[in-house]
Amino acid sequence: MTDSVTVSVEILGKPFQVSCGVGEAEQVTAAARLLDARMNEIHDTGKVLGFDRIAVMAALNIAHDYLASNADLTRVSGAAGDKVAELTDKVAQALVEAEG
């Protein structure tokens, strides 16, 4: 059985108790702070009413940011892989020329 702890967080002024793994308390607290900040931003616009709707909008915004970051990471990783392959080819060519 996995050991767990309960973390107390506050989101949009409401207290929540969240169960998580022993080593995950800091991450859960950081995630709650991020969610709280996003929900407060949405709440402060006055355009979205109701805790549930604000939570859904915040979740959509965070999911969008995650997917955009993931796409950026994939592009950067692909470009780095291409550059590594190019440099590997240059090194291999230099070695062939050095032997000949």
C-alpha positions as protocol buffer text, in pm:
chain_id: "A"
residue {
  index: 1
  type: MET
  ca { x: 0 y: 0 z: 0 }
}
residue {
  index: 2
  type: THR
  ca { x: 131 y: 346 z: -93 }
}
residue {
  index: 3
  type: ASP
  ca { x: 182 y: 595 z: 189 }
}
residue {
  index: 4
  type: SER
  ca { x: -14 y: 914 z: 146 }
}
residue {
  index: 5
  type: VAL
  ca { x: -53 y: 1249 z: 316 }
}
residue {
  index: 6
  type: THR
  ca { x: -332 y: 1504 z: 317 }
}
residue {
  index: 7
  type: VAL
  ca { x: -245 y: 1852 z: 198 }
}
residue {
  index: 8
  type: SER
  ca { x: -461 y: 2154 z: 282 }
}
residue {
  index: 9
  type: VAL
  ca { x: -496 y: 2405 z: -2 }
}
residue {
  index: 10
  type: GLU
  ca { x: -717 y: 2703 z: -68 }
}
residue {
  index: 11
  type: ILE
  ca { x: -859 y: 2769 z: -412 }
}
residue {
  index: 12
  type: LEU
  ca { x: -1064 y: 3080 z: -479 }
}
residue {
  index: 13
  type: GLY
  ca { x: -1112 y: 3124 z: -107 }
}
residue {
  index: 14
  type: LYS
  ca { x: -1239 y: 2771 z: -48 }
}
residue {
  index: 15
  type: PRO
  ca { x: -1042 y: 2517 z: 156 }
}
residue {
  index: 16
  type: PHE
  ca { x: -973 y: 2174 z: 10 }
}
residue {
  index: 17
  type: GLN
  ca { x: -808 y: 1863 z: 151 }
}
residue {
  index: 18
  type: VAL
  ca { x: -610 y: 1673 z: -112 }
}
residue {
  index: 19
  type: SER
  ca { x: -460 y: 1330 z: -63 }
}
residue {
  index: 20
  type: CYS
  ca { x: -132 y: 1264 z: -240 }
}
residue {
  index: 21
  type: GLY
  ca { x: 183 y: 1056 z: -219 }
}
residue {
  index: 22
  type: VAL
  ca { x: 430 y: 1141 z: 56 }
}
residue {
  index: 23
  type: GLY
  ca { x: 681 y: 1297 z: -185 }
}
residue {
  index: 24
  type: GLU
  ca { x: 420 y: 1489 z: -385 }
}
residue {
  index: 25
  type: ALA
  ca { x: 297 y: 1743 z: -130 }
}
residue {
  index: 26
  type: GLU
  ca { x: 506 y: 2030 z: -269 }
}
residue {
  index: 27
  type: GLN
  ca { x: 391 y: 1961 z: -625 }
}
residue {
  index: 28
  type: VAL
  ca { x: 27 y: 1946 z: -519 }
}
residue {
  index: 29
  type: THR
  ca { x: 64 y: 2273 z: -330 }
}
residue {
  index: 30
  type: ALA
  ca { x: 230 y: 2438 z: -631 }
}
residue {
  index: 31
  type: ALA
  ca { x: -45 y: 2307 z: -860 }
}
residue {
  index: 32
  type: ALA
  ca { x: -309 y: 2443 z: -625 }
}
residue {
  index: 33
  type: ARG
  ca { x: -137 y: 2784 z: -623 }
}
residue {
  index: 34
  type: LEU
  ca { x: -133 y: 2787 z: -1004 }
}
residue {
  index: 35
  type: LEU
  ca { x: -500 y: 2688 z: -1022 }
}
residue {
  index: 36
  type: ASP
  ca { x: -592 y: 2945 z: -760 }
}
residue {
  index: 37
  type: ALA
  ca { x: -410 y: 3220 z: -949 }
}
residue {
  index: 38
  type: ARG
  ca { x: -579 y: 3128 z: -1278 }
}
residue {
  index: 39
  type: MET
  ca { x: -920 y: 3106 z: -1116 }
}
residue {
  index: 40
  type: ASN
  ca { x: -871 y: 3444 z: -949 }
}
residue {
  index: 41
  type: GLU
  ca { x: -772 y: 3600 z: -1283 }
}
residue {
  index: 42
  type: ILE
  ca { x: -1092 y: 3467 z: -1441 }
}
residue {
  index: 43
  type: HIS
  ca { x: -1304 y: 3563 z: -1140 }
}
residue {
  index: 44
  type: ASP
  ca { x: -1163 y: 3917 z: -1140 }
}
residue {
  index: 45
  type: THR
  ca { x: -1272 y: 3976 z: -1500 }
}
residue {
  index: 46
  type: GLY
  ca { x: -1633 y: 3941 z: -1384 }
}
residue {
  index: 47
  type: LYS
  ca { x: -1722 y: 3770 z: -1713 }
}
residue {
  index: 48
  type: VAL
  ca { x: -1756 y: 3418 z: -1572 }
}
residue {
  index: 49
  type: LEU
  ca { x: -1978 y: 3350 z: -1275 }
}
residue {
  index: 50
  type: GLY
  ca { x: -1989 y: 3044 z: -1051 }
}
residue {
  index: 51
  type: PHE
  ca { x: -1712 y: 2840 z: -899 }
}
residue {
  index: 52
  type: ASP
  ca { x: -1765 y: 2544 z: -1133 }
}
residue {
  index: 53
  type: ARG
  ca { x: -1756 y: 2756 z: -1449 }
}
residue {
  index: 54
  type: ILE
  ca { x: -1448 y: 2943 z: -1331 }
}
residue {
  index: 55
  type: ALA
  ca { x: -1279 y: 2609 z: -1254 }
}
residue {
  index: 56
  type: VAL
  ca { x: -1360 y: 2474 z: -1601 }
}
residue {
  index: 57
  type: MET
  ca { x: -1229 y: 2787 z: -1771 }
}
residue {
  index: 58
  type: ALA
  ca { x: -909 y: 2776 z: -1563 }
}
residue {
  index: 59
  type: ALA
  ca { x: -864 y: 2407 z: -1643 }
}
residue {
  index: 60
  type: LEU
  ca { x: -910 y: 2477 z: -2015 }
}
residue {
  index: 61
  type: ASN
  ca { x: -656 y: 2760 z: -2001 }
}
residue {
  index: 62
  type: ILE
  ca { x: -403 y: 2543 z: -1817 }
}
residue {
  index: 63
  type: ALA
  ca { x: -461 y: 2252 z: -2058 }
}
residue {
  index: 64
  type: HIS
  ca { x: -414 y: 2486 z: -2355 }
}
residue {
  index: 65
  type: ASP
  ca { x: -88 y: 2618 z: -2209 }
}
residue {
  index: 66
  type: TYR
  ca { x: 30 y: 2262 z: -2146 }
}
residue {
  index: 67
  type: LEU
  ca { x: -46 y: 2150 z: -2502 }
}
residue {
  index: 68
  type: ALA
  ca { x: 121 y: 2459 z: -2649 }
}
residue {
  index: 69
  type: SER
  ca { x: 431 y: 2401 z: -2435 }
}
residue {
  index: 70
  type: ASN
  ca { x: 437 y: 2036 z: -2531 }
}
residue {
  index: 71
  type: ALA
  ca { x: 418 y: 2128 z: -2901 }
}
residue {
  index: 72
  type: ASP
  ca { x: 702 y: 2378 z: -2854 }
}
residue {
  index: 73
  type: LEU
  ca { x: 910 y: 2114 z: -2678 }
}
residue {
  index: 74
  type: THR
  ca { x: 847 y: 1867 z: -2961 }
}
residue {
  index: 75
  type: ARG
  ca { x: 959 y: 2125 z: -3219 }
}
residue {
  index: 76
  type: VAL
  ca { x: 1272 y: 2214 z: -3022 }
}
residue {
  index: 77
  type: SER
  ca { x: 1353 y: 1849 z: -2963 }
}
residue {
  index: 78
  type: GLY
  ca { x: 1312 y: 1772 z: -3333 }
}
residue {
  index: 79
  type: ALA
  ca { x: 1535 y: 2063 z: -3432 }
}
residue {
  index: 80
  type: ALA
  ca { x: 1799 y: 1954 z: -3180 }
}
residue {
  index: 81
  type: GLY
  ca { x: 1784 y: 1598 z: -3313 }
}
residue {
  index: 82
  type: ASP
  ca { x: 1829 y: 1726 z: -3668 }
}
residue {
  index: 83
  type: LYS
  ca { x: 2129 y: 1935 z: -3561 }
}
residue {
  index: 84
  type: VAL
  ca { x: 2287 y: 1638 z: -3378 }
}
residue {
  index: 85
  type: ALA
  ca { x: 2245 y: 1422 z: -3691 }
}
residue {
  index: 86
  type: GLU
  ca { x: 2400 y: 1695 z: -3905 }
}
residue {
  index: 87
  type: LEU
  ca { x: 2699 y: 1731 z: -3669 }
}
residue {
  index: 88
  type: THR
  ca { x: 2740 y: 1352 z: -3651 }
}
residue {
  index: 89
  type: ASP
  ca { x: 2755 y: 1339 z: -4031 }
}
residue {
  index: 90
  type: LYS
  ca { x: 3018 y: 1616 z: -4036 }
}
residue {
  index: 91
  type: VAL
  ca { x: 3231 y: 1434 z: -3778 }
}
residue {
  index: 92
  type: ALA
  ca { x: 3202 y: 1109 z: -3970 }
}
residue {
  index: 93
  type: GLN
  ca { x: 3300 y: 1285 z: -4294 }
}
residue {
  index: 94
  type: ALA
  ca { x: 3597 y: 1451 z: -4122 }
}
residue {
  index: 95
  type: LEU
  ca { x: 3714 y: 1114 z: -3991 }
}
residue {
  index: 96
  type: VAL
  ca { x: 3690 y: 960 z: -4338 }
}
residue {
  index: 97
  type: GLU
  ca { x: 3889 y: 1248 z: -4486 }
}
residue {
  index: 98
  type: ALA
  ca { x: 4148 y: 1224 z: -4208 }
}
residue {
  index: 99
  type: GLU
  ca { x: 4199 y: 851 z: -4274 }
}
residue {
  index: 100
  type: GLY
  ca { x: 4231 y: 897 z: -4650 }
}
